[in-house]
């Protein structure tokens, strides 16, 4: 719906059409928090598209209208997430989207970078897994996060200390303590870990973005500990996604794409990758697949009298 509304607004940038697509973009964040950066990227692209319009005649009034329209789009995109955050402020006393952001950042993102720094990425399915088969295996990275988290709440009884541990928190379960306070503490721990070695964080995140788009081919290249992998099956499945990625890169390299048409799927894929990395969960790739197919199959365009026409 957001994509369709975006295309309609590009055809004719009326106030109603512009507000409709930006409202849908904001609602995406509530449908799936992984889409957090999607409205950010789309609003930025819309503003660039509007402000780079033809002003050769010095039409100050038209340019002012575009600026006001872009500001309206920004406000409308923020409306749905802000409404939910005000609801949380009223109910829980915190202006936030969720009390789970710290859990995700520390136990899943920062932990992945820690394993990368220590050269133990093969253990990611053992040490950052909620699989019941590995519930009693050592989880040194998560246990380290537990110790730092519990140190921030010194007055804990045994029951509360048990609640502030990965078997409970990584599952997204509630605790007797303020969930937002726990999330804030985990957020601080996660950012401290990520910023302690920015280059490792950047390298891990970049590699994981590529692995996300070609999974499960990485399982054949580096079999994870604690898992039985059929390398030929992993290569066969991963090669399909690898070919799709190559097709996208070739299409982008060839050029001849209309900015407005190519921007939406490209920006959405980039925003989804940014939100998921350095995690490696192929479920997050599902919404990217049709976007990538669309980019790979986009035709080139040529201009005739100011009109974009597909090339034969």
HELIX and SHEET records of a PDB file:
HELIX    1   1 UNK A    2  UNK A   11  1                                  10    
HELIX    2   2 UNK A   15  UNK A   31  1                                  17    
HELIX    3   3 UNK A   33  UNK A   35  5                                   3    
HELIX    4   4 UNK A   38  UNK A   51  1                                  14    
HELIX    5   5 UNK A   60  UNK A   92  1                                  33    
HELIX    6   6 UNK A  101  UNK A  103  1                                   3    
HELIX    7   7 UNK A  104  UNK A  110  3                                   7    
HELIX    8   8 UNK A  111  UNK A  117  1                                   7    
HELIX    9   9 UNK A  121  UNK A  123  5                                   3    
HELIX   10  10 UNK A  124  UNK A  127  1                                   4    
HELIX   11  11 UNK A  132  UNK A  134  5                                   3    
HELIX   12  12 UNK A  140  UNK A  151  1                                  12    
HELIX   13  13 UNK A  158  UNK A  163  1                                   6    
HELIX   14  14 UNK A  166  UNK A  169  1                                   4    
HELIX   15  15 UNK A  179  UNK A  196  1                                  18    
HELIX   16  16 UNK A  198  UNK A  214  1                                  17    
HELIX   17  17 UNK A  217  UNK A  221  1                                   5    
HELIX   18  18 UNK A  231  UNK A  254  1                                  24    
HELIX   19  19 UNK A  259  UNK A  276  1                                  18    
HELIX   20  20 UNK A  282  UNK A  285  5                                   4    
HELIX   21  21 UNK A  286  UNK A  296  1                                  11    
SHEET    1   A 2 UNK A 301  UNK A 304  0                                        
SHEET    2   A 2 UNK A 307  UNK A 310 -1                                        
END                                                                             
